């Protein structure tokens, strides 16, 4: 027993430490000097996503957030000069277009002289004309400032008539204006907390930079519309055809007169769903695949040599879009493969990514 403790056990520990030392030397000085060229290459490969051009029906509808607004009161202007001698209505009365509001007496100029029985010239007797000033429109007489014996002049504002009508109006972005270039059709109005949705036919689109309805700068006013009307827009990068809440500065105003049989009041929130045309059974690609604006766009055709081939840039003609896909009227055939994202454009945000993280589409 004493021999085991004094001789065998120490020798066994020395062998164990020697083996450990040899292993460490091999790892540090032998395995570390071997060439890494023999290591296998990574097997993962990033493929550029492509999509085929397919046939579909494109319904171009745009949703605009707006509010109900009271129409402005129309001023009452005197159409004759003279002295007020009668006031027919009081403030707050309901009037129809053409109703008499007050009467003005005006002296008519007389140039001829009169002669008495004795042949002596006398001053001519004054001659007066009487004019009724009428309501320019129907509504409620909001104010009337004329007083008996008051002198009024032509064009003088003497009151206001509240038409009692309402308009739904909302701001539109440049992207939405492009989608509505083909004369917007009737709008469906949905009021927050109001009656059931109703149709509104008198749709007007006005450019903010124009005071005359935008005729000189892209705005337009129109009613009606039909299938195939309108020129859509394809926006570069994912998320084209965005709504106002998705970003973009307002460039115009879309408004629609509320029908008289609808009960509304100023300040109600509303959503206007405007139809700007339908294109049935047409060649389409995702908006994310197109770079361009009105009529003309650019797509990238997948290379014929496979994943490693460079894509071919091609100009195409665009039609309607519904915010997700865009009609291609020429330049692309059904079934052709195009890049799903415009090269270099930011990809659509991933809901699984945290704040501050950004994904990018392949750069091509």
C-alpha positions in Angstrom: 0.0 0.0 0.0 2.9 2.3 0.8 4.5 1.6 -2.6 1.3 2.5 -4.4 1.0 5.9 -2.8 4.7 6.8 -3.0 5.5 5.4 -6.5 2.5 4.4 -8.7 0.1 7.2 -7.9 2.6 10.1 -8.6 3.7 8.4 -11.8 0.0 8.2 -13.0 -0.5 11.9 -12.3 2.7 12.7 -14.3 1.3 10.7 -17.3 -2.0 12.6 -17.1 -0.3 16.0 -17.1 2.0 15.0 -19.9 -0.9 13.9 -22.1 -2.7 17.3 -21.4 0.5 19.2 -22.3 0.9 17.3 -25.6 -2.7 18.0 -26.5 -2.4 21.7 -25.9 0.8 21.9 -27.9 -0.9 20.1 -30.9 -3.8 22.5 -30.8 -1.7 25.6 -30.6 1.1 24.9 -32.9 0.0 22.1 -35.3 -3.7 22.5 -36.0 -3.4 26.3 -36.1 -0.8 26.1 -38.9 -3.0 24.1 -41.3 -4.4 25.9 -44.4 -8.0 27.0 -44.3 -8.4 26.6 -48.0 -9.7 23.1 -47.5 -12.7 24.4 -45.5 -16.0 24.0 -47.3 -17.5 27.2 -48.8 -20.8 28.6 -47.4 -23.8 26.9 -49.0 -26.2 29.8 -48.4 -27.1 32.0 -51.4 -29.2 35.2 -51.6 -31.7 35.1 -54.5 -33.2 38.2 -56.0 -37.0 37.9 -55.7 -38.8 38.0 -59.0 -42.5 37.9 -59.9 -44.3 37.2 -63.2 -46.5 39.7 -65.0 -50.1 38.4 -64.6 -53.5 39.3 -65.8 -56.0 40.9 -63.3 -58.8 43.4 -63.0 -57.6 46.8 -61.6 -60.2 48.8 -59.7 -58.8 52.3 -59.0 -60.5 53.5 -55.8 -59.0 56.1 -53.5 -60.0 56.7 -49.9 -59.8 60.3 -48.6 -60.2 61.3 -45.0 -62.2 64.6 -44.7 -64.7 66.5 -42.6 -68.2 68.0 -43.2 -68.1 71.8 -43.6 -70.9 74.3 -43.9 -71.0 76.1 -47.2 -70.1 79.8 -47.1 -72.9 82.3 -46.8 -73.6 84.3 -50.0 -73.4 88.1 -49.7 -76.5 90.3 -50.5 -75.4 93.3 -52.6 -77.6 96.2 -53.6 -78.2 96.3 -57.3 -79.5 99.9 -57.3 -78.5 103.2 -55.7 -80.9 105.2 -53.7 -82.8 105.4 -50.5 -84.3 102.5 -48.7 -88.0 103.0 -48.2 -89.2 99.4 -47.4 -87.8 96.3 -45.8 -89.8 93.2 -46.6 -88.1 90.5 -44.5 -86.4 90.3 -41.2 -83.1 88.6 -40.2 -83.5 84.9 -39.7 -86.3 84.5 -42.3 -86.2 81.8 -44.9 -86.1 83.1 -48.5 -86.1 81.7 -52.0 -84.0 82.9 -54.8 -85.6 86.1 -56.3 -87.6 87.0 -53.2 -87.7 90.8 -52.5 -85.7 91.8 -49.5 -86.1 95.6 -49.5 -87.0 98.4 -51.8 -85.0 101.4 -53.0 -86.3 104.7 -54.3 -84.0 106.5 -56.8 -84.6 109.9 -58.3 -84.5 109.9 -62.1 -82.5 112.7 -63.7 -84.8 115.2 -65.6 -83.2 117.4 -68.2 -86.3 119.1 -69.8 -87.7 122.3 -68.2 -91.3 123.0 -67.5 -93.3 126.2 -68.3 -96.1 127.6 -66.2 -99.4 129.0 -67.6 -97.8 132.4 -67.6 -95.0 131.2 -69.8 -92.5 131.4 -66.9 -90.0 128.5 -66.8 -90.3 126.4 -63.6 -88.2 123.8 -62.0 -89.2 120.3 -63.2 -91.0 118.0 -60.7 -88.8 115.1 -59.5 -89.4 111.7 -60.9 -88.7 108.6 -58.9 -88.0 105.0 -59.8 -88.6 102.1 -57.4 -86.4 99.0 -57.3 -86.7 95.8 -55.3 -83.5 94.2 -54.2 -83.9 90.4 -54.3 -82.3 87.4 -52.7 -79.4 86.0 -54.9 -80.0 82.5 -53.6 -82.2 80.4 -51.4 -81.5 79.9 -47.7 -81.8 81.7 -44.4 -81.3 85.4 -44.2 -78.3 85.5 -41.8 -78.0 89.3 -41.7 -79.6 92.4 -43.2 -78.1 95.7 -42.2 -80.4 98.1 -44.2 -82.4 100.7 -42.4 -85.3 102.9 -43.6 -84.1 106.1 -45.3 -80.6 104.7 -45.5 -78.7 105.6 -48.7 -77.2 102.5 -50.5 -74.9 102.3 -53.5 -74.6 99.8 -56.3 -72.6 96.8 -55.2 -72.8 97.6 -51.5 -72.9 94.5 -49.3 -75.9 94.8 -47.0 -76.4 91.2 -45.8 -75.7 87.5 -46.1 -77.8 84.4 -46.9 -76.8 81.1 -45.3 -77.6 78.4 -48.0 -77.9 75.7 -45.3 -75.9 73.2 -47.4 -72.8 71.2 -46.6 -69.7 69.9 -48.3 -67.4 67.1 -47.4 -63.8 68.0 -48.1 -60.4 66.4 -47.5 -56.8 66.8 -48.5 -55.1 64.6 -51.1 -51.5 63.9 -51.7 -49.6 64.1 -55.0 -49.8 60.3 -55.4 -53.6 60.4 -54.9 -54.0 63.3 -57.4 -52.1 61.2 -60.0 -54.5 58.3 -59.5 -57.5 60.7 -59.9 -56.2 62.4 -63.1 -58.8 60.7 -65.2 -61.8 62.6 -63.8 -63.0 61.1 -60.5 -66.4 59.4 -60.6 -69.1 59.5 -57.9 -67.9 59.2 -54.3 -69.3 57.1 -51.5 -69.4 59.1 -48.2 -69.2 57.3 -44.9 -69.8 59.6 -41.9 -68.4 58.9 -38.4 -71.3 58.2 -36.2 -73.7 59.3 -38.9 -76.2 57.7 -41.3 -75.5 54.8 -43.7 -73.1 55.5 -46.5 -74.5 57.5 -49.4 -73.6 58.5 -52.9 -72.3 61.9 -53.8 -72.1 62.8 -57.5 -70.7 66.4 -57.5 -67.1 65.6 -56.9 -64.5 68.4 -57.4 -60.7 68.1 -57.3 -58.8 71.3 -56.8 -55.1 71.9 -56.8 -53.9 73.9 -53.7 -51.7 76.1 -55.9 -54.5 77.3 -58.1 -57.4 79.6 -57.2 -59.4 78.7 -60.4 -59.9 75.0 -59.8 -56.4 74.1 -60.9 -57.0 74.2 -64.6 -53.5 75.6 -65.2 -51.6 73.4 -62.8 -53.2 70.0 -62.8 -56.3 70.4 -60.7 -59.7 69.6 -62.3 -63.4 69.6 -61.5 -65.5 66.9 -63.0 -68.4 64.6 -62.3 -69.2 61.2 -63.6 -66.7 58.7 -64.9 -66.7 55.2 -66.1 -64.7 52.1 -66.7 -61.2 52.5 -68.1 -61.1 56.2 -67.3 -58.2 57.6 -65.5 -54.4 57.5 -65.7 -52.8 55.8 -62.7 -49.4 56.3 -61.2 -46.8 53.9 -60.2 -44.5 55.0 -57.4 -41.0 53.9 -56.9 -40.4 51.4 -54.2 -42.8 49.4 -52.0 -45.9 51.0 -50.7 -46.7 53.1 -53.7 -50.1 54.7 -54.0 -50.2 55.6 -50.3 -53.1 57.3 -48.5 -52.7 60.6 -46.7 -52.2 58.9 -43.4 -49.3 57.0 -44.9 -47.3 60.1 -45.6 -47.0 62.8 -48.1 -47.7 66.5 -48.1 -51.2 67.6 -49.2 -51.2 69.0 -52.7 -54.9 69.4 -53.4 -58.4 69.2 -52.0 -61.2 66.8 -52.9 -64.7 68.0 -52.1 -68.3 66.8 -52.7 -71.6 68.5 -52.1 -73.8 66.6 -49.6 -77.2 65.8 -51.1 -80.0 67.9 -49.6 -81.8 64.8 -48.2 -78.9 63.8 -45.9 -78.9 65.0 -42.3 -75.4 66.1 -41.4 -73.8 68.9 -39.4 -70.4 70.7 -39.6 -67.5 69.0 -38.0 -68.4 65.4 -38.6 -65.5 63.2 -39.7 -66.0 61.4 -43.1 -64.3 59.0 -45.5 -64.7 59.6 -49.2 -64.3 56.5 -51.4 -63.8 57.8 -54.9 -63.8 55.6 -58.0 -61.5 56.6 -60.8 -61.9 53.8 -63.3 -61.8 50.0 -63.8 -59.4 48.1 -66.1 -60.6 44.5 -66.6 -58.3 41.6 -67.5 -55.1 43.6 -68.1 -51.4 42.8 -67.6 -50.3 43.9 -64.1 -47.2 43.9 -61.9 -46.8 44.9 -58.3 -46.2 48.6 -57.6 -43.0 47.7 -55.9 -41.6 46.5 -59.2 -42.1 49.8 -61.0 -40.2 53.0 -60.9 -42.0 55.9 -62.4 -45.0 58.3 -62.1 -47.7 59.1 -64.7 -47.9 57.0 -67.9 -44.3 56.0 -68.1 -42.4 53.6 -65.8 -39.4 51.4 -65.6 -39.2 47.7 -64.7 -36.3 45.4 -64.4 -36.6 42.1 -66.3 -35.0 39.1 -64.7 -31.8 38.0 -66.4 -32.1 35.0 -68.8 -28.9 33.4 -67.5 -30.3 32.7 -64.0 -29.7 34.2 -60.7 -26.2 35.5 -61.6 -27.3 37.4 -64.7 -27.8 41.1 -64.6 -31.4 42.3 -65.0 -32.5 44.2 -68.1 -34.0 47.7 -67.6 -37.1 48.3 -69.7 -39.5 51.3 -70.1 -43.2 50.5 -70.0 -46.5 52.4 -70.3 -48.7 52.4 -67.2 -52.4 52.6 -66.7 -54.6 52.4 -63.6 -53.3 51.2 -60.2 -55.2 50.2 -57.0 -52.4 50.9 -54.5 -51.0 47.3 -54.8 -50.7 46.5 -58.5 -50.4 48.7 -61.6 -51.7 48.1 -65.1 -49.0 47.8 -67.8 -50.6 48.9 -71.1 -47.5 48.2 -73.3 -43.9 47.1 -73.0 -44.4 44.0 -71.0 -46.0 40.6 -71.9 -47.9 38.3 -69.6 -45.6 35.8 -67.9 -42.4 37.8 -68.2 -40.4 37.8 -64.9 -39.6 41.1 -63.3 -37.8 42.0 -60.1 -40.2 42.3 -57.2 -38.5 45.4 -55.9 -36.9 48.4 -57.7 -33.1 48.0 -57.3 -31.9 50.0 -54.4 -35.3 50.9 -53.1 -36.1 50.4 -49.3 -38.1 47.2 -48.8 -41.4 47.1 -47.1 -41.0 47.2 -43.2 -41.0 43.9 -41.5 -43.5 43.8 -38.6 -41.1 41.5 -36.7 -38.3 44.0 -36.8 -37.7 46.3 -33.8 -37.6 50.1 -33.8 -34.7 51.6 -35.7 -34.2 48.5 -37.8 -34.4 48.9 -41.6 -34.5 46.2 -44.3 -33.3 46.9 -47.9 -34.3 45.2 -51.1 -31.6 43.6 -53.2 -29.6 46.2 -55.1 -29.6 44.2 -58.3 
